[in-house]
Amino acid sequence: MSLRHPISQSRTLDMLASAFGKHVSEALSKTSVTEIMLNPDGHLWTDCHDLGRISTGHLISPEDAERIIRLVASFKGEGVDRDRPIVSAELPGGERFEGLL
């Protein structure tokens, strides 16, 4: 994580929480969820201790997915583009994130 101004980092975190939206945020809050996956077709899946891998029945648009990836890169203090399309980070709650632009 970069050493950025706390207000800038706080704004990025607020924007990231907004970008995650209701469905990703709900999945992040469940202790049984071990992984959240977004397929290229926009379908959101979770992998849970108790239920295994299941579709949430929700879709995330390509634009929203890109916004999330770019915000995580910004939080980490990195850029993301065609030459560097992968973002790996640890989110403030300890969750691991990997996104491919």
RODOBA-516063 format. One record per residue: residue number from 0; chain; residue in one letter; x, y, z of N, C-alpha, C in turn. Coordinates in steps of 0.001 Angstrom, whole numbers. Atoms other than C-alpha are relative to their C-alpha. Layout:
residues N
rec k = NUM	c = A	r = a	n_u = X	n_v = Y	n_w = Z	ca_u = X	ca_v = Y	ca_w = Z	c_u = X	c_v = Y	c_w = Z
...
***
This chain:
residues 101
rec k = 0	c = A	r = m	n_u = 848	n_v = -1159	n_w = 0	ca_u = 0	ca_v = 0	ca_w = 0	c_u = 904	c_v = 1235	c_w = 0
rec k = 1	c = A	r = s	n_u = -809	n_v = -1205	n_w = 82	ca_u = 1317	ca_v = 3448	ca_w = -833	c_u = -254	c_v = 902	c_w = 1205
rec k = 2	c = A	r = l	n_u = 154	n_v = -969	n_w = -1084	ca_u = 1834	ca_v = 6242	ca_w = 1670	c_u = -657	c_v = 1243	c_w = -583
rec k = 3	c = A	r = r	n_u = 747	n_v = -1116	n_w = 551	ca_u = -886	ca_v = 8588	ca_w = 447	c_u = -676	c_v = 758	c_w = 1122
rec k = 4	c = A	r = h	n_u = 701	n_v = -832	n_w = -971	ca_u = -2746	ca_v = 11336	ca_w = 2193	c_u = -1216	c_v = -761	c_w = 525
rec k = 5	c = A	r = p	n_u = 1116	n_v = 759	n_w = -583	ca_u = -5315	ca_v = 9814	ca_w = 4620	c_u = -1369	c_v = 379	c_w = -565
rec k = 6	c = A	r = i	n_u = 1300	n_v = -401	n_w = 544	ca_u = -8193	ca_v = 11872	ca_w = 3173	c_u = -195	c_v = -600	c_w = -1380
rec k = 7	c = A	r = s	n_u = 75	n_v = 588	n_w = 1334	ca_u = -7421	ca_v = 10720	ca_w = -363	c_u = -270	c_v = -1497	c_w = 93
rec k = 8	c = A	r = q	n_u = 197	n_v = 1433	n_w = -186	ca_u = -7207	ca_v = 7119	ca_w = 826	c_u = -1411	c_v = -275	c_w = 513
rec k = 9	c = A	r = s	n_u = 1354	n_v = 166	n_w = -522	ca_u = -10462	ca_v = 7504	ca_w = 2765	c_u = -1036	c_v = 168	c_w = -1102
rec k = 10	c = A	r = r	n_u = 927	n_v = -201	n_w = 1122	ca_u = -12228	ca_v = 8845	ca_w = -329	c_u = 18	c_v = -1192	c_w = -946
rec k = 11	c = A	r = t	n_u = -107	n_v = 1174	n_w = 863	ca_u = -10916	ca_v = 5956	ca_w = -2405	c_u = -740	c_v = -1176	c_w = 617
rec k = 12	c = A	r = l	n_u = 701	n_v = 1093	n_w = -678	ca_u = -12222	ca_v = 3495	ca_w = 194	c_u = -1507	c_v = 192	c_w = -61
rec k = 13	c = A	r = d	n_u = 1436	n_v = -280	n_w = 116	ca_u = -15632	ca_v = 5206	ca_w = 185	c_u = -495	c_v = -302	c_w = -1407
rec k = 14	c = A	r = m	n_u = 386	n_v = 258	n_w = 1389	ca_u = -15744	ca_v = 5049	ca_w = -3607	c_u = 21	c_v = -1499	c_w = -296
rec k = 15	c = A	r = l	n_u = -79	n_v = 1441	n_w = 199	ca_u = -14685	ca_v = 1398	ca_w = -3525	c_u = -1203	c_v = -696	c_w = 623
rec k = 16	c = A	r = a	n_u = 1183	n_v = 584	n_w = -651	ca_u = -17454	ca_v = 516	ca_w = -1050	c_u = -1238	c_v = 242	c_w = -849
rec k = 17	c = A	r = s	n_u = 1128	n_v = -313	n_w = 877	ca_u = -19930	ca_v = 2252	ca_w = -3342	c_u = 51	c_v = -842	c_w = -1271
rec k = 18	c = A	r = a	n_u = -154	n_v = 776	n_w = 1236	ca_u = -18538	ca_v = 482	ca_w = -6424	c_u = -321	c_v = -1475	c_w = 222
rec k = 19	c = A	r = f	n_u = 319	n_v = 1401	n_w = -292	ca_u = -18812	ca_v = -2932	ca_w = -4752	c_u = -1504	c_v = -227	c_w = -47
rec k = 20	c = A	r = g	n_u = 1451	n_v = 123	n_w = 33	ca_u = -22519	ca_v = -2307	ca_w = -4396	c_u = -516	c_v = -962	c_w = 1060
rec k = 21	c = A	r = k	n_u = 694	n_v = 790	n_w = -1021	ca_u = -25028	ca_v = -4188	ca_w = -2295	c_u = 408	c_v = -1475	c_w = -22
rec k = 22	c = A	r = h	n_u = -182	n_v = 1450	n_w = 80	ca_u = -24381	ca_v = -7716	ca_w = -3570	c_u = 1417	c_v = -442	c_w = 379
rec k = 23	c = A	r = v	n_u = -1373	n_v = 344	n_w = -381	ca_u = -20589	ca_v = -7784	ca_w = -3273	c_u = 210	c_v = 308	c_w = 1478
rec k = 24	c = A	r = s	n_u = -145	n_v = -362	n_w = -1415	ca_u = -20756	ca_v = -5986	ca_w = 78	c_u = -646	c_v = -1035	c_w = 915
rec k = 25	c = A	r = e	n_u = 660	n_v = 1048	n_w = -792	ca_u = -23240	ca_v = -8554	ca_w = 1401	c_u = 858	c_v = -1256	c_w = 44
rec k = 26	c = A	r = a	n_u = -838	n_v = 1201	n_w = 42	ca_u = -20999	ca_v = -11403	ca_w = 263	c_u = 1253	c_v = 183	c_w = 853
rec k = 27	c = A	r = l	n_u = -1189	n_v = -266	n_w = -814	ca_u = -17959	ca_v = -9768	ca_w = 1883	c_u = -295	c_v = -95	c_w = 1491
rec k = 28	c = A	r = s	n_u = 348	n_v = 1	n_w = -1423	ca_u = -19830	ca_v = -9571	ca_w = 5185	c_u = -316	c_v = -1389	c_w = 549
rec k = 29	c = A	r = k	n_u = 348	n_v = 1352	n_w = -456	ca_u = -20684	ca_v = -13292	ca_w = 5315	c_u = 1260	c_v = -793	c_w = 335
rec k = 30	c = A	r = t	n_u = -1181	n_v = 756	n_w = -417	ca_u = -18198	ca_v = -15380	ca_w = 7270	c_u = 136	c_v = -1323	c_w = -740
rec k = 31	c = A	r = s	n_u = -69	n_v = 1273	n_w = 717	ca_u = -19082	ca_v = -18502	ca_w = 5266	c_u = 558	c_v = 153	c_w = -1413
rec k = 32	c = A	r = v	n_u = -495	n_v = -233	n_w = 1362	ca_u = -17973	ca_v = -16898	ca_w = 1979	c_u = 1524	c_v = 9	c_w = 14
rec k = 33	c = A	r = t	n_u = -1454	n_v = 68	n_w = 95	ca_u = -14411	ca_v = -17815	ca_w = 1061	c_u = 531	c_v = 649	c_w = -1266
rec k = 34	c = A	r = e	n_u = -435	n_v = -610	n_w = 1250	ca_u = -14319	ca_v = -16384	ca_w = -2448	c_u = -1201	c_v = 620	c_w = -705
rec k = 35	c = A	r = i	n_u = 1006	n_v = -662	n_w = 827	ca_u = -16289	ca_v = -13978	ca_w = -4622	c_u = 597	c_v = 98	c_w = -1392
rec k = 36	c = A	r = m	n_u = -519	n_v = 26	n_w = 1366	ca_u = -15907	ca_v = -14377	ca_w = -8367	c_u = -959	c_v = 709	c_w = -943
rec k = 37	c = A	r = l	n_u = 787	n_v = -635	n_w = 1046	ca_u = -17095	ca_v = -12300	ca_w = -11292	c_u = 460	c_v = -576	c_w = -1327
rec k = 38	c = A	r = n	n_u = -326	n_v = 587	n_w = 1295	ca_u = -17200	ca_v = -14166	ca_w = -14582	c_u = 7	c_v = 1073	c_w = -1083
rec k = 39	c = A	r = p	n_u = -12	n_v = -968	n_w = 1103	ca_u = -16519	ca_v = -12405	ca_w = -17894	c_u = -1397	c_v = 379	c_w = -499
rec k = 40	c = A	r = d	n_u = 1368	n_v = -313	n_w = 440	ca_u = -20265	ca_v = -12596	ca_w = -18632	c_u = -750	c_v = 875	c_w = 1006
rec k = 41	c = A	r = g	n_u = 601	n_v = -891	n_w = -983	ca_u = -20952	ca_v = -10456	ca_w = -15539	c_u = -706	c_v = -692	c_w = 1149
rec k = 42	c = A	r = h	n_u = 672	n_v = 726	n_w = -1083	ca_u = -22424	ca_v = -13208	ca_w = -13340	c_u = 901	c_v = -60	c_w = 1236
rec k = 43	c = A	r = l	n_u = -700	n_v = -14	n_w = -1278	ca_u = -21421	ca_v = -12964	ca_w = -9688	c_u = -211	c_v = -1330	c_w = 712
rec k = 44	c = A	r = w	n_u = 25	n_v = 1290	n_w = -686	ca_u = -20582	ca_v = -16203	ca_w = -7854	c_u = 675	c_v = 128	c_w = 1354
rec k = 45	c = A	r = t	n_u = -700	n_v = 99	n_w = -1276	ca_u = -19597	ca_v = -17041	ca_w = -4298	c_u = 364	c_v = -1456	c_w = 250
rec k = 46	c = A	r = d	n_u = -386	n_v = 1326	n_w = -470	ca_u = -17780	ca_v = -20010	ca_w = -2849	c_u = -111	c_v = 64	c_w = 1518
rec k = 47	c = A	r = c	n_u = 290	n_v = -29	n_w = -1436	ca_u = -18981	ca_v = -20819	ca_w = 669	c_u = 380	c_v = -1319	c_w = 649
rec k = 48	c = A	r = h	n_u = -291	n_v = 1213	n_w = -763	ca_u = -17931	ca_v = -23274	ca_w = 3358	c_u = -1194	c_v = -945	c_w = 3
rec k = 49	c = A	r = d	n_u = 1182	n_v = 837	n_w = -199	ca_u = -21494	ca_v = -24504	ca_w = 3744	c_u = -727	c_v = -377	c_w = -1286
rec k = 50	c = A	r = l	n_u = 784	n_v = 250	n_w = 1208	ca_u = -22957	ca_v = -24291	ca_w = 216	c_u = 828	c_v = -319	c_w = -1232
rec k = 51	c = A	r = g	n_u = -836	n_v = 187	n_w = 1177	ca_u = -19989	ca_v = -24637	ca_w = -2106	c_u = -114	c_v = 1202	c_w = -924
rec k = 52	c = A	r = r	n_u = 36	n_v = -1088	n_w = 984	ca_u = -19821	ca_v = -22562	ca_w = -5280	c_u = -1409	c_v = 166	c_w = -534
rec k = 53	c = A	r = i	n_u = 1369	n_v = -261	n_w = 448	ca_u = -23133	ca_v = -20924	ca_w = -6111	c_u = -82	c_v = 1355	c_w = -703
rec k = 54	c = A	r = s	n_u = 279	n_v = -1270	n_w = 657	ca_u = -24410	ca_v = -18219	ca_w = -8424	c_u = -844	c_v = 846	c_w = 942
rec k = 55	c = A	r = t	n_u = 810	n_v = -897	n_w = -823	ca_u = -25754	ca_v = -15197	ca_w = -6598	c_u = -1257	c_v = 427	c_w = -743
rec k = 56	c = A	r = g	n_u = 1124	n_v = -450	n_w = 811	ca_u = -28157	ca_v = -14547	ca_w = -9458	c_u = 89	c_v = 1471	c_w = -364
rec k = 57	c = A	r = h	n_u = -173	n_v = -1424	n_w = 269	ca_u = -26769	ca_v = -11024	ca_w = -9781	c_u = 1059	c_v = 207	c_w = -1074
rec k = 58	c = A	r = l	n_u = -944	n_v = -374	n_w = 1049	ca_u = -24917	ca_v = -9344	ca_w = -12616	c_u = 699	c_v = 1300	c_w = 367
rec k = 59	c = A	r = i	n_u = -748	n_v = -1244	n_w = -130	ca_u = -22228	ca_v = -6677	ca_w = -12550	c_u = 426	c_v = 389	c_w = -1408
rec k = 60	c = A	r = s	n_u = -320	n_v = -465	n_w = 1351	ca_u = -21733	ca_v = -4583	ca_w = -15666	c_u = 1514	c_v = 73	c_w = -198
rec k = 61	c = A	r = p	n_u = -1438	n_v = -150	n_w = 264	ca_u = -18334	ca_v = -4469	ca_w = -17380	c_u = 541	c_v = 1347	c_w = 488
rec k = 62	c = A	r = e	n_u = -432	n_v = -1325	n_w = -455	ca_u = -18172	ca_v = -754	ca_w = -16543	c_u = 200	c_v = 35	c_w = 1512
rec k = 63	c = A	r = d	n_u = -142	n_v = 46	n_w = -1459	ca_u = -18741	ca_v = -1397	ca_w = -12837	c_u = 1187	c_v = -864	c_w = 407
rec k = 64	c = A	r = a	n_u = -1151	n_v = 861	n_w = -297	ca_u = -16177	ca_v = -4226	ca_w = -12844	c_u = 1304	c_v = 763	c_w = -233
rec k = 65	c = A	r = e	n_u = -1203	n_v = -790	n_w = 285	ca_u = -13607	ca_v = -1937	ca_w = -14461	c_u = 203	c_v = 1076	c_w = 1063
rec k = 66	c = A	r = r	n_u = -87	n_v = -1030	n_w = -1049	ca_u = -14397	ca_v = 791	ca_w = -11924	c_u = 589	c_v = -584	c_w = 1279
rec k = 67	c = A	r = i	n_u = -518	n_v = 655	n_w = -1204	ca_u = -13749	ca_v = -1636	ca_w = -9061	c_u = 1493	c_v = -271	c_w = -146
rec k = 68	c = A	r = i	n_u = -1414	n_v = 325	n_w = 225	ca_u = -10440	ca_v = -2786	ca_w = -10568	c_u = 854	c_v = 1264	c_w = 66
rec k = 69	c = A	r = r	n_u = -767	n_v = -1253	n_w = 0	ca_u = -9278	ca_v = 792	ca_w = -11137	c_u = 73	c_v = 623	c_w = 1399
rec k = 70	c = A	r = l	n_u = -15	n_v = -537	n_w = -1364	ca_u = -10273	ca_v = 1849	ca_w = -7614	c_u = 931	c_v = -791	c_w = 908
rec k = 71	c = A	r = v	n_u = -928	n_v = 807	n_w = -800	ca_u = -8385	ca_v = -1077	ca_w = -6052	c_u = 1437	c_v = 361	c_w = -372
rec k = 72	c = A	r = a	n_u = -1339	n_v = -409	n_w = 428	ca_u = -5344	ca_v = -133	ca_w = -8145	c_u = 358	c_v = 1355	c_w = 600
rec k = 73	c = A	r = s	n_u = -232	n_v = -1323	n_w = -579	ca_u = -5704	ca_v = 3473	ca_w = -6967	c_u = 265	c_v = -98	c_w = 1498
rec k = 74	c = A	r = f	n_u = -201	n_v = 208	n_w = -1433	ca_u = -6019	ca_v = 2336	ca_w = -3346	c_u = 1415	c_v = -503	c_w = 269
rec k = 75	c = A	r = k	n_u = -1335	n_v = 573	n_w = -154	ca_u = -2801	ca_v = 396	ca_w = -3811	c_u = 1093	c_v = 967	c_w = -467
rec k = 76	c = A	r = g	n_u = -975	n_v = -964	n_w = 494	ca_u = -1144	ca_v = 3410	ca_w = -5435	c_u = 639	c_v = -428	c_w = -1298
rec k = 77	c = A	r = e	n_u = -513	n_v = 505	n_w = 1268	ca_u = -686	ca_v = 1667	ca_w = -8762	c_u = -947	c_v = 369	c_w = -1132
rec k = 78	c = A	r = g	n_u = 827	n_v = -179	n_w = 1185	ca_u = -1931	ca_v = 2114	ca_w = -12283	c_u = -377	c_v = -1351	c_w = -571
rec k = 79	c = A	r = v	n_u = 399	n_v = 1219	n_w = 692	ca_u = -3717	ca_v = -449	ca_w = -14389	c_u = -381	c_v = 406	c_w = -1420
rec k = 80	c = A	r = d	n_u = 291	n_v = -280	n_w = 1400	ca_u = -3858	ca_v = -511	ca_w = -18190	c_u = 274	c_v = -1260	c_w = -817
rec k = 81	c = A	r = r	n_u = -221	n_v = 1180	n_w = 855	ca_u = -3372	ca_v = -2825	ca_w = -21189	c_u = 1363	c_v = -641	c_w = 235
rec k = 82	c = A	r = d	n_u = -1342	n_v = 531	n_w = -235	ca_u = 330	ca_v = -3180	ca_w = -20411	c_u = 148	c_v = -623	c_w = 1386
rec k = 83	c = A	r = r	n_u = 8	n_v = 536	n_w = -1373	ca_u = -341	ca_v = -3887	ca_w = -16708	c_u = -1452	c_v = -277	c_w = 387
rec k = 84	c = A	r = p	n_u = 1442	n_v = 220	n_w = -182	ca_u = -3823	ca_v = -5468	ca_w = -16667	c_u = -404	c_v = -682	c_w = 1304
rec k = 85	c = A	r = i	n_u = 329	n_v = 761	n_w = -1209	ca_u = -3597	ca_v = -7379	ca_w = -13367	c_u = 239	c_v = 851	c_w = 1244
rec k = 86	c = A	r = v	n_u = -120	n_v = -688	n_w = -1284	ca_u = -4225	ca_v = -5859	ca_w = -9952	c_u = -174	c_v = -1042	c_w = 1099
rec k = 87	c = A	r = s	n_u = 89	n_v = 866	n_w = -1176	ca_u = -3512	ca_v = -7874	ca_w = -6803	c_u = 197	c_v = 877	c_w = 1225
rec k = 88	c = A	r = a	n_u = -86	n_v = -848	n_w = -1190	ca_u = -4085	ca_v = -6334	ca_w = -3404	c_u = -669	c_v = -675	c_w = 1181
rec k = 89	c = A	r = e	n_u = 734	n_v = 373	n_w = -1200	ca_u = -5171	ca_v = -6868	ca_w = 148	c_u = -869	c_v = 1193	c_w = 359
rec k = 90	c = A	r = l	n_u = 938	n_v = -1064	n_w = -343	ca_u = -8276	ca_v = -4859	ca_w = 981	c_u = 103	c_v = 306	c_w = 1491
rec k = 91	c = A	r = p	n_u = -129	n_v = -400	n_w = -1411	ca_u = -8543	ca_v = -3007	ca_w = 4310	c_u = -552	c_v = -1010	c_w = 997
rec k = 92	c = A	r = g	n_u = 563	n_v = 1007	n_w = -890	ca_u = -10656	ca_v = -5803	ca_w = 5799	c_u = 781	c_v = -1302	c_w = 14
rec k = 93	c = A	r = g	n_u = -830	n_v = 1198	n_w = 58	ca_u = -7930	ca_v = -8342	ca_w = 5006	c_u = -337	c_v = -914	c_w = -1166
rec k = 94	c = A	r = e	n_u = 387	n_v = 826	n_w = 1140	ca_u = -9667	ca_v = -9741	ca_w = 1921	c_u = 1040	c_v = 151	c_w = -1114
rec k = 95	c = A	r = r	n_u = -905	n_v = -39	n_w = 1149	ca_u = -7458	ca_v = -10656	ca_w = -1020	c_u = -810	c_v = 370	c_w = -1235
rec k = 96	c = A	r = f	n_u = 672	n_v = -425	n_w = 1227	ca_u = -8346	ca_v = -9090	ca_w = -4377	c_u = 930	c_v = -246	c_w = -1169
rec k = 97	c = A	r = e	n_u = -733	n_v = 81	n_w = 1252	ca_u = -7243	ca_v = -9954	ca_w = -7869	c_u = -967	c_v = 312	c_w = -1112
rec k = 98	c = A	r = g	n_u = 849	n_v = -395	n_w = 1116	ca_u = -8685	ca_v = -8308	ca_w = -10942	c_u = 809	c_v = 65	c_w = -1272
rec k = 99	c = A	r = l	n_u = -620	n_v = -41	n_w = 1319	ca_u = -7889	ca_v = -8555	ca_w = -14637	c_u = -809	c_v = 947	c_w = -861
rec k = 100	c = A	r = l	n_u = 677	n_v = -1015	n_w = 807	ca_u = -8740	ca_v = -5535	ca_w = -16754	c_u = -178	c_v = -491	c_w = -1426
***
